[in-house]
Amino acid sequence: MATALALMNWAVKERKRGNKIVSLDEQGSVIRELVTPELERVALEFDLPSVSMTWTPAEIESFGKLASEEQPQPTPHLVRAMSRR
């Protein structure tokens, strides 16, 4: 129990710093990210980096068309990748 509490305490401190808790492969690519309601609540208490985008009317129209089209079925590769989460 003490180990679990110590790990959670460490994870909370890392999220407060704006860091994510992830699992990496040998090349440094993210395999999984640890997301829990408790950790995300802590992260919301702090100003995390964000990006603001300005869209042109043509970009909004293009996005609207794309979003309203019938969506293709997911590829087997995507299904495998999502099932690993």
C-alpha positions as CSV (number, residue, x, y, z in Angstrom):
1,M,0.0,0.0,0.0
2,A,2.8,2.4,0.8
3,T,4.4,1.8,-2.6
4,A,1.1,2.6,-4.3
5,L,0.7,5.8,-2.4
6,A,4.3,6.8,-3.1
7,L,3.7,6.2,-6.9
8,M,0.5,8.2,-6.9
9,N,2.2,11.0,-4.9
10,W,5.0,11.1,-7.5
11,A,2.5,11.1,-10.4
12,V,0.5,14.0,-8.9
13,K,3.7,16.0,-8.5
14,E,4.6,15.3,-12.2
15,R,1.2,16.3,-13.5
16,K,1.4,19.5,-11.4
17,R,4.6,20.3,-13.2
18,G,2.8,19.8,-16.5
19,N,4.4,16.5,-17.3
20,K,2.6,13.4,-18.5
21,I,3.2,9.9,-17.2
22,V,4.0,7.6,-20.2
23,S,5.5,4.3,-21.2
24,L,8.2,4.6,-23.9
25,D,9.6,2.0,-26.3
26,E,13.3,1.7,-27.0
27,Q,13.2,4.5,-29.6
28,G,11.5,6.9,-27.2
29,S,8.1,6.7,-28.8
30,V,5.1,6.9,-26.5
31,I,3.4,3.5,-26.1
32,R,0.8,4.4,-23.4
33,E,-0.1,7.4,-21.4
34,L,-1.4,7.0,-17.8
35,V,-4.6,9.0,-17.5
36,T,-6.8,8.9,-14.4
37,P,-9.5,11.3,-13.2
38,E,-7.4,12.2,-10.2
39,L,-4.4,13.1,-12.2
40,E,-6.3,15.1,-14.8
41,R,-8.1,17.1,-12.1
42,V,-4.7,18.0,-10.7
43,A,-3.5,19.1,-14.1
44,L,-6.6,21.3,-14.6
45,E,-5.6,23.3,-11.5
46,F,-2.5,24.6,-13.3
47,D,-2.0,26.6,-16.4
48,L,-0.8,24.1,-19.0
49,P,0.5,25.2,-22.4
50,S,-2.2,25.7,-25.0
51,V,-2.5,26.7,-28.6
52,S,-4.9,29.1,-30.2
53,M,-5.7,28.8,-33.9
54,T,-7.3,31.2,-36.2
55,W,-9.3,29.5,-39.0
56,T,-10.1,31.2,-42.3
57,P,-13.7,30.9,-43.6
58,A,-12.4,28.5,-46.4
59,E,-10.8,26.3,-43.7
60,I,-14.0,26.2,-41.7
61,E,-16.0,25.3,-44.8
62,S,-13.6,22.6,-45.7
63,F,-13.7,21.2,-42.2
64,G,-17.5,21.3,-42.2
65,K,-17.6,19.3,-45.4
66,L,-15.1,16.7,-44.1
67,A,-16.9,16.3,-40.8
68,S,-20.3,15.9,-42.4
69,E,-19.2,13.2,-44.9
70,E,-19.8,9.6,-44.3
71,Q,-16.7,8.4,-42.4
72,P,-14.7,5.4,-43.7
73,Q,-14.4,2.2,-41.7
74,P,-11.2,2.1,-39.5
75,T,-8.3,0.2,-41.1
76,P,-7.1,-3.0,-39.4
77,H,-3.9,-1.1,-38.4
78,L,-5.9,1.6,-36.6
79,V,-8.1,-1.1,-34.9
80,R,-4.9,-2.9,-33.6
81,A,-3.4,0.4,-32.4
82,M,-6.5,1.5,-30.6
83,S,-7.0,-1.9,-29.0
84,R,-3.6,-1.7,-27.3
85,R,-4.7,1.3,-25.2
